[in-house]
Amino acid sequence: MNTRQALRFELDPNNVAASRFASHCGASSFAYNTMLAYVHWALDARAFEKRTTGQPSTQVPWNLYVTGSPPAHSGW
């Protein structure tokens, strides 16, 4: 049986480091929320296309994992 031990460290940043931590957390939240909004937009667009035309045509970046083929554009 393997035993794993976690270590805990307490950070005691100065004012500059604390400001940078907060800045990085804000940037991370912004990036996450932006991409989450994009995913919701893409799913809504695909659902609308499926209802209207019967075949969704909006490319989504996670098609590679579902279909095994890369998206139509290589920017992902």
C-alpha positions in Angstrom: 0.0 0.0 0.0 1.4 3.4 -1.0 1.2 6.3 1.3 1.0 9.8 -0.1 1.6 12.9 2.0 0.6 16.4 1.0 2.6 19.3 2.1 1.1 22.7 3.0 3.0 25.9 2.6 1.9 29.3 3.8 2.6 32.2 1.5 3.5 35.5 3.1 3.8 37.9 0.1 4.8 41.5 0.4 2.5 44.2 -1.1 3.9 43.9 -4.6 3.6 40.1 -4.7 0.1 40.2 -3.3 -0.9 42.6 -6.0 0.6 40.4 -8.7 -1.2 37.3 -7.2 -4.5 39.2 -7.4 -3.8 40.3 -10.9 -3.1 36.7 -12.1 -6.2 35.5 -10.4 -8.3 38.2 -12.1 -6.7 37.3 -15.5 -7.4 33.6 -14.9 -11.0 34.3 -14.1 -11.4 36.5 -17.1 -9.9 33.8 -19.4 -12.1 31.1 -17.9 -15.3 33.1 -18.2 -14.5 34.2 -21.7 -14.0 30.6 -22.9 -17.0 29.4 -21.0 -19.1 32.1 -22.8 -17.7 30.9 -26.1 -18.6 27.3 -25.3 -22.1 28.3 -24.5 -22.4 30.4 -27.7 -21.1 27.5 -29.8 -23.5 25.0 -28.2 -26.4 27.4 -28.6 -25.4 28.0 -32.3 -25.2 24.3 -33.0 -28.6 23.6 -31.3 -30.2 26.4 -33.4 -28.7 25.0 -36.6 -29.8 21.5 -35.7 -33.4 22.7 -35.1 -33.5 24.8 -38.4 -31.5 22.8 -40.9 -31.2 19.4 -39.2 -27.4 19.5 -39.5 -25.1 21.7 -37.2 -22.3 23.4 -39.2 -20.7 25.5 -36.5 -17.2 24.2 -35.9 -16.2 23.7 -32.3 -12.7 23.1 -31.0 -13.5 19.9 -29.2 -14.7 18.1 -32.4 -11.2 16.4 -32.5 -12.0 14.5 -29.3 -15.5 13.5 -30.5 -14.9 12.7 -34.2 -11.2 12.0 -34.3 -10.7 14.5 -37.1 -9.4 18.0 -36.6 -11.6 21.1 -37.1 -11.8 22.7 -40.5 -9.4 25.4 -39.5 -6.0 24.8 -37.8 -6.2 27.8 -35.3 -7.3 25.5 -32.5 
